[in-house]
Amino acid sequence: MLDAIKVAGYSEPTPIQEQTIPLALEGRDILGMAQTGTGKTASFLLPILEKLRLQPPGKIRGLILSPTRELTEQIHRNAIELRGNTSIRSTAIYGGVGKGPQIKAAQGRSEIVVACPGRLLDLIQSREIDLSSVEILVLDEADTMCDMGFLPDVRKILNYLPKNRQTLFFAATMPDEIRTLAADMLRNPVTVEVNMIAPADTVSHVLYPSSEDLKRSVLDEILKRTATGRVLIFTRTKHRARRLADQLSKDKYRVVALQGNMSQNKRDRAIDGFRNGKYDILVATDVASRGIDVSEITHVINFDMPNTVDAYIHRIGRTGRAGSVGEAFTLVTSDDIGMIRRVQNILGSTIPQERLSDFDYGKFIPRIEIGSPRSQSQNGHTQKKQISQPSNKTTNNYMHRRRFRKPWNRDSRTNI
């Protein structure tokens, strides 16, 4: 397993891993609060693998619940990667694909099951899976399960698990429903809190004021002028994601859409193509803000401001992962002022606004009066940042990465 950890690229534990792994190995229940991208998947997988390594094979002893198919598959792949040369097997269970192979794998010799609650409950109630030997239960992204309406299914699943078990509970935010669920599930838990409800400090945030009519043109200019690697663009609706991806494709970008109406095979092809470099841009709804583990994402662009602070945090968490540097650009209108204020209060600082030089905004004035966040700086005052004028910086962190394949002369581009 140590060899597998080295091969996976781990050299030092992240803060959440450093605090969580020893407690989990002691058998303690844990309430882990950390934003996405901090390494919490390994913080629960490694203790599970270490414990199961010493157990006889053949029964499901580790159960991990996650809210989305993408995250479930990601955790499953991580389990296979980190198990090394041990004989531990993992099975992924989620909807959108046939039950047969999943049932066969679960009834075979899988010690770990990673599952979405809906499909797992279906298999439990049809008596296709036996969870009576589960020793360790993990709830990952519990706050997202709450948002997606999975809590009733989770509570039903708990009735089929042994009472005498270890439970690890992870969330980036703690709404009241999640606190109640955690109180019901955990026994004398240890709370591990790492940078609670805040995006990673490796991500810089910028607002681009716009009107709805100008958004498409503003996005074009940002993509033209910015040196980027892989870019994840979020839209509010499925139709908007499809339409924007089609428009960008006509403009010769290597782009693919990801949204909930797609079949699982198409979703897998989209994510794999984005991860492997076939596509430079992934246009997605919030279904993609959890479970996309692509380390090379240099920019997240919110074409539409999300509806909640939690969604903003999870979207932004797709970049700046594992200590790398990322940038988050958000196209905002006057309708987004309330949400911007809430995000700023979480960040504890004012998000700078920028305008595009030599861009025809028409009668629109690219500035939104938002005000300062409630959080105070060390000297007791939060300084309000003025709109940044376009600078001549060359975004050094990204210049070595591949630029988009575009028909214009790259040398004629200017940075924002």
Secondary structure per residue as TSV (DSSP state, phi and psi in degrees):
chain	resnum	aa	ss	phi	psi
A	1	M	-	360.0	-36.3
A	2	L	H	-64.1	-38.2
A	3	D	H	-62.1	-41.6
A	4	A	H	-64.8	-37.3
A	5	I	H	-63.1	-42.0
A	6	K	H	-66.5	-42.4
A	7	V	H	-62.3	-35.0
A	8	A	T	-72.1	-8.7
A	9	G	T	97.7	7.9
A	10	Y	-	-82.6	130.3
A	11	S	S	-118.9	-40.8
A	12	E	S	-132.8	147.4
A	13	P	-	-71.5	146.5
A	14	T	-	-73.7	166.6
A	15	P	H	-55.8	-41.6
A	16	I	H	-67.4	-36.4
A	17	Q	H	-69.0	-42.3
A	18	E	H	-61.9	-37.3
A	19	Q	H	-85.2	-32.9
A	20	T	H	-85.5	-42.6
A	21	I	H	-59.0	-47.7
A	22	P	H	-61.3	-39.5
A	23	L	H	-65.9	-41.4
A	24	A	H	-64.5	-38.8
A	25	L	H	-66.6	-25.3
A	26	E	T	-78.2	-9.7
A	27	G	T	91.6	10.9
A	28	R	-	-77.2	146.7
A	29	D	-	-74.0	141.6
A	30	I	E	-131.0	134.2
A	31	L	E	-106.6	103.7
A	32	G	E	-101.7	125.0
A	33	M	E	-121.3	109.8
A	34	A	E	-156.3	148.0
A	35	Q	-	-72.2	164.5
A	36	T	T	-65.9	151.8
A	37	G	T	86.1	10.2
A	38	T	S	-98.9	-1.0
A	39	G	S	95.0	22.5
A	40	K	H	-73.6	-21.4
A	41	T	H	-59.7	-48.0
A	42	A	H	-67.8	-26.1
A	43	S	H	-67.9	-23.7
A	44	F	H	-106.0	-26.2
A	45	L	H	-69.0	-42.5
A	46	L	H	-63.3	-44.7
A	47	P	H	-62.4	-38.7
A	48	I	H	-62.3	-48.4
A	49	L	H	-62.4	-40.1
A	50	E	H	-63.7	-41.8
A	51	K	H	-70.2	-42.6
A	52	L	H	-71.4	-24.1
A	53	R	H	-59.4	-28.1
A	54	L	T	-95.4	1.0
A	55	Q	S	-102.3	152.5
A	56	P	-	-67.2	145.5
A	57	P	S	-76.1	168.8
A	58	G	S	113.7	-12.9
A	59	K	S	-128.4	151.4
A	60	I	-	-77.6	112.7
A	61	R	-	-114.0	-17.7
A	62	G	E	-121.7	126.6
A	63	L	E	-124.6	125.7
A	64	I	E	-120.7	121.2
A	65	L	E	-102.0	133.6
A	66	S	-	-138.2	158.0
A	67	P	S	-81.9	-24.7
A	68	T	S	-127.3	157.7
A	69	R	H	-62.4	-39.3
A	70	E	H	-64.2	-44.7
A	71	L	H	-68.4	-38.3
A	72	T	H	-59.0	-47.4
A	73	E	H	-65.6	-37.6
A	74	Q	H	-63.2	-46.7
A	75	I	H	-62.6	-41.5
A	76	H	H	-59.5	-44.7
A	77	R	H	-64.7	-39.4
A	78	N	H	-63.3	-37.9
A	79	A	H	-63.4	-41.8
A	80	I	H	-65.0	-39.6
A	81	E	H	-66.4	-42.9
A	82	L	H	-85.4	-13.4
A	83	R	T	-70.6	-18.8
A	84	G	T	63.2	-135.3
A	85	N	T	-91.3	11.0
A	86	T	S	-71.6	168.7
A	87	S	-	-96.6	11.2
A	88	I	-	-68.0	136.2
A	89	R	-	-116.7	148.0
A	90	S	E	-125.2	147.3
A	91	T	E	-129.4	135.9
A	92	A	E	-102.2	132.1
A	93	I	E	-128.1	119.3
A	94	Y	-	-159.5	163.8
A	95	G	S	-79.3	176.0
A	96	G	S	90.7	-8.8
A	97	V	S	-133.9	170.1
A	98	G	-	-63.8	147.3
A	99	K	S	-78.6	-27.9
A	100	G	H	-51.0	-57.8
A	101	P	H	-60.9	-34.9
A	102	Q	H	-67.7	-42.1
A	103	I	H	-63.6	-44.5
A	104	K	H	-60.7	-43.0
A	105	A	H	-67.2	-41.8
A	106	A	H	-68.9	-32.4
A	107	Q	H	-85.8	-7.9
A	108	G	S	-81.1	-116.8
A	109	R	S	-131.0	65.2
A	110	S	-	-106.9	123.4
A	111	E	S	-88.4	-21.8
A	112	I	E	-123.1	133.0
A	113	V	E	-120.3	125.1
A	114	V	E	-109.7	123.1
A	115	A	E	-145.2	150.6
A	116	C	-	-83.9	142.2
A	117	P	H	-58.9	-41.0
A	118	G	H	-61.1	-53.8
A	119	R	H	-65.5	-39.4
A	120	L	H	-62.5	-43.9
A	121	L	H	-63.0	-36.6
A	122	D	H	-59.6	-45.5
A	123	L	H	-70.0	-34.2
A	124	I	H	-64.1	-48.5
A	125	Q	H	-69.1	-24.0
A	126	S	T	-91.1	5.9
A	127	R	T	60.0	36.0
A	128	E	-	-93.9	-7.7
A	129	I	-	-144.2	142.1
A	130	D	-	-115.4	117.3
A	131	L	-	-110.8	18.8
A	132	S	T	-71.9	-12.7
A	133	S	T	-105.5	8.2
A	134	V	-	-63.7	127.2
A	135	E	-	-106.0	-27.5
A	136	I	E	-131.4	125.5
A	137	L	E	-114.7	134.2
A	138	V	E	-122.4	129.6
A	139	L	E	-106.8	113.0
A	140	D	-	-104.7	141.1
A	141	E	S	54.4	48.4
A	142	A	H	-60.8	-33.5
A	143	D	H	-65.4	-34.0
A	144	T	H	-70.1	-37.8
A	145	M	H	-58.4	-37.8
A	146	C	H	-63.7	-47.2
A	147	D	H	-60.7	-34.1
A	148	M	T	-90.3	3.4
A	149	G	T	79.7	23.3
A	150	F	-	-88.2	-6.6
A	151	L	H	-59.6	-40.7
A	152	P	H	-58.5	-41.1
A	153	D	H	-65.2	-41.0
A	154	V	H	-61.0	-44.8
A	155	R	H	-63.0	-36.2
A	156	K	H	-67.2	-40.4
A	157	I	H	-61.8	-37.6
A	158	L	H	-58.4	-30.0
A	159	N	T	-67.4	-18.8
A	160	Y	T	-98.4	2.9
A	161	L	S	-104.7	151.3
A	162	P	-	-59.7	141.0
A	163	K	S	-68.2	-34.2
A	164	N	S	-89.8	84.2
A	165	R	-	-143.6	166.4
A	166	Q	E	-98.1	138.0
A	167	T	E	-127.3	129.7
A	168	L	E	-115.5	125.1
A	169	F	E	-123.5	118.8
A	170	F	E	-123.1	137.3
A	171	A	E	-154.2	152.9
A	172	A	S	-90.5	-26.8
A	173	T	S	-133.6	161.2
A	174	M	-	-129.8	72.9
A	175	P	-	-65.6	167.3
A	176	D	H	-58.0	-39.2
A	177	E	H	-62.7	-35.7
A	178	I	H	-73.4	-38.3
A	179	R	H	-61.7	-39.9
A	180	T	H	-65.1	-44.6
A	181	L	H	-62.5	-43.1
A	182	A	H	-62.0	-41.3
A	183	A	H	-62.9	-35.7
A	184	D	H	-73.6	-31.6
A	185	M	H	-91.7	-33.7
A	186	L	-	-96.7	145.1
A	187	R	S	-111.9	113.9
A	188	N	S	45.0	57.9
A	189	P	-	-75.1	155.3
A	190	V	E	-96.9	129.6
A	191	T	E	-92.0	125.5
A	192	V	E	-115.1	115.3
A	193	E	E	-121.4	117.4
A	194	V	E	-126.5	113.3
A	195	N	S	46.0	56.2
A	196	M	T	-57.7	137.8
A	197	I	T	37.2	55.5
A	198	A	S	-150.4	138.4
A	199	P	-	-61.5	158.1
A	200	A	-	-57.6	144.2
A	201	D	T	-75.5	1.1
A	202	T	T	-85.9	0.8
A	203	V	E	-107.7	128.5
A	204	S	E	-97.7	146.3
A	205	H	E	-117.7	136.3
A	206	V	E	-140.3	138.8
A	207	L	E	-104.6	137.8
A	208	Y	E	-117.4	98.7
A	209	P	E	-60.1	140.2
A	210	S	-	-158.2	167.8
A	211	S	-	-101.7	165.5
A	212	E	G	-59.0	-39.2
A	213	D	G	-67.3	-27.5
A	214	L	G	-92.0	-11.8
A	215	K	H	-53.2	-45.9
A	216	R	H	-62.0	-42.6
A	217	S	H	-69.0	-39.0
A	218	V	H	-63.4	-42.5
A	219	L	H	-60.9	-43.7
A	220	D	H	-56.6	-45.8
A	221	E	H	-65.9	-39.7
A	222	I	H	-60.8	-44.8
A	223	L	H	-67.1	-35.4
A	224	K	H	-67.9	-38.3
A	225	R	H	-95.5	-6.1
A	226	T	S	-110.4	130.5
A	227	A	-	-76.4	118.7
A	228	T	-	-132.0	162.6
A	229	G	S	-102.1	-112.2
A	230	R	E	-93.3	140.4
A	231	V	E	-121.6	131.5
A	232	L	E	-110.0	117.8
A	233	I	E	-109.3	128.2
A	234	F	E	-105.7	135.6
A	235	T	-	-120.6	166.7
A	236	R	S	-81.8	-31.2
A	237	T	S	-127.6	161.5
A	238	K	H	-64.2	-44.4
A	239	H	H	-61.2	-41.2
A	240	R	H	-64.8	-38.7
A	241	A	H	-63.6	-46.6
A	242	R	H	-62.2	-46.5
A	243	R	H	-64.6	-43.4
A	244	L	H	-65.8	-41.2
A	245	A	H	-62.0	-41.0
A	246	D	H	-62.8	-41.9
A	247	Q	H	-65.3	-43.1
A	248	L	H	-66.4	-35.7
A	249	S	H	-64.1	-39.4
A	250	K	H	-65.4	-25.1
A	251	D	T	-87.8	13.9
A	252	K	T	76.0	18.0
A	253	Y	-	-81.9	150.0
A	254	R	-	-88.3	98.4
A	255	V	E	-136.8	150.5
A	256	V	E	-143.4	150.8
A	257	A	E	-100.6	153.2
A	258	L	E	-139.8	117.5
A	259	Q	-	-153.8	167.3
A	260	G	T	-63.8	-24.0
A	261	N	T	-79.2	-7.8
A	262	M	S	-74.6	148.8
A	263	S	-	-67.4	161.5
A	264	Q	H	-62.0	-37.7
A	265	N	H	-63.2	-41.5
A	266	K	H	-68.0	-38.1
A	267	R	H	-63.8	-43.0
A	268	D	H	-62.4	-42.8
A	269	R	H	-64.3	-38.3
A	270	A	H	-64.5	-48.2
A	271	I	H	-66.6	-44.6
A	272	D	H	-62.9	-40.1
A	273	G	H	-64.8	-37.7
A	274	F	H	-68.7	-42.7
A	275	R	H	-67.1	-38.8
A	276	N	H	-87.3	-2.3
A	277	G	T	93.6	4.0
A	278	K	S	-65.5	-35.4
A	279	Y	-	-118.5	142.0
A	280	D	S	-90.4	-26.6
A	281	I	E	-126.6	134.8
A	282	L	E	-117.6	120.5
A	283	V	E	-102.2	122.5
A	284	A	E	-142.1	158.3
A	285	T	-	-89.4	-177.3
A	286	D	G	-65.5	-8.9
A	287	V	G	-58.3	-23.8
A	288	A	G	-94.5	-5.1
A	289	S	S	-74.9	-15.6
A	290	R	S	-117.0	137.0
A	291	G	S	90.8	4.6
A	292	I	-	-99.5	105.2
A	293	D	-	-104.1	79.5
A	294	V	-	-121.3	106.3
A	295	S	T	-69.4	-20.8
A	296	E	T	-88.6	8.6
A	297	I	E	-69.0	112.6
A	298	T	E	-91.8	-26.3
A	299	H	E	-138.6	137.1
A	300	V	E	-112.2	127.8
A	301	I	E	-117.9	118.9
A	302	N	E	-86.8	97.1
A	303	F	S	-63.9	-35.7
A	304	D	S	-122.2	136.5
A	305	M	-	-64.4	134.9
A	306	P	-	-69.3	168.7
A	307	N	S	-86.5	-15.3
A	308	T	S	-136.2	157.2
A	309	V	H	-64.1	-38.9
A	310	D	H	-56.7	-44.2
A	311	A	H	-63.7	-39.5
A	312	Y	H	-60.7	-46.6
A	313	I	H	-59.9	-45.3
A	314	H	H	-70.3	-36.9
A	315	R	H	-61.3	-52.6
A	316	I	H	-62.7	-28.2
A	317	G	T	-65.9	-5.5
A	318	R	T	-77.7	-14.5
A	319	T	S	-119.1	168.7
A	320	G	S	65.5	31.6
A	321	R	G	-87.4	150.0
A	322	A	G	52.3	38.3
A	323	G	G	86.2	-5.6
A	324	S	-	-77.0	164.9
A	325	V	-	-95.4	139.7
A	326	G	E	-141.9	165.6
A	327	E	E	-128.3	141.4
A	328	A	E	-119.4	115.7
A	329	F	E	-107.9	133.5
A	330	T	E	-127.6	122.5
A	331	L	E	-83.6	119.5
A	332	V	E	-124.8	149.0
A	333	T	-	-119.1	176.0
A	334	S	G	-62.9	-22.7
A	335	D	G	-69.8	-15.0
A	336	D	G	-95.4	3.5
A	337	I	H	-57.6	-44.6
A	338	G	H	-59.8	-43.9
A	339	M	H	-69.7	-36.9
A	340	I	H	-61.6	-41.9
A	341	R	H	-60.7	-41.4
A	342	R	H	-66.7	-39.6
A	343	V	H	-65.0	-42.6
A	344	Q	H	-62.3	-35.6
A	345	N	H	-65.4	-34.0
A	346	I	H	-71.3	-43.2
A	347	L	H	-69.4	-27.7
A	348	G	T	76.1	18.4
A	349	S	S	-155.0	160.8
A	350	T	-	-80.1	131.5
A	351	I	-	-80.7	124.3
A	352	P	-	-65.1	144.0
A	353	Q	B	-103.3	141.7
A	354	E	B	-130.2	151.6
A	355	R	-	-120.2	157.1
A	356	L	-	-89.6	127.8
A	357	S	T	-72.7	147.6
A	358	D	T	55.5	35.7
A	359	F	-	-118.3	135.5
A	360	D	-	-83.1	99.1
A	361	Y	-	-85.2	-3.1
A	362	G	T	65.7	-132.6
A	363	K	T	-86.1	-5.8
A	364	F	-	-76.7	133.3
A	365	I	-	-98.3	112.9
A	366	P	-	-76.5	67.7
A	367	R	-	-153.8	137.1
A	368	I	-	-123.6	128.4
A	369	E	-	-82.0	110.6
A	370	I	-	-109.5	-39.3
A	371	G	-	94.3	169.1
A	372	S	-	-85.1	153.9
A	373	P	-	-70.5	160.1
A	374	R	S	-69.9	-29.8
A	375	S	S	-62.4	144.0
A	376	Q	-	-107.1	149.8
A	377	S	-	-81.4	178.7
A	378	Q	T	-61.8	-30.5
A	379	N	T	-88.9	7.7
A	380	G	S	88.7	0.5
A	381	H	-	-133.8	135.7
A	382	T	-	-97.2	120.2
A	383	Q	-	-80.5	130.6
A	384	K	-	-80.9	124.4
A	385	K	-	-86.0	136.3
A	386	Q	-	-80.8	165.1
A	387	I	-	-60.2	127.8
A	388	S	B	-75.9	130.1
A	389	Q	-	-77.4	149.0
A	390	P	-	-54.4	131.0
A	391	S	-	-105.8	175.1
A	392	N	-	-102.7	17.8
A	393	K	-	-64.6	153.5
A	394	T	-	-107.0	16.8
A	395	T	-	42.1	64.6
A	396	N	T	-56.9	-30.8
A	397	N	T	-65.5	-15.9
A	398	Y	T	-119.5	-8.3
A	399	M	T	-63.9	-24.0
A	400	H	T	-81.5	-8.6
A	401	R	S	-87.8	160.9
A	402	R	-	-64.6	132.1
A	403	R	-	-88.9	167.6
A	404	F	-	-66.4	151.3
A	405	R	-	-85.7	100.0
A	406	K	-	-122.8	156.2
A	407	P	S	-78.2	-13.9
A	408	W	S	-84.3	170.4
A	409	N	-	-72.8	114.9
A	410	R	G	-60.4	-32.7
A	411	D	G	-67.0	-17.0
A	412	S	G	-86.8	-3.1
A	413	R	-	-74.4	148.3
A	414	T	-	-118.8	150.0
A	415	N	-	-83.0	155.8
A	416	I	-	-73.4	360.0
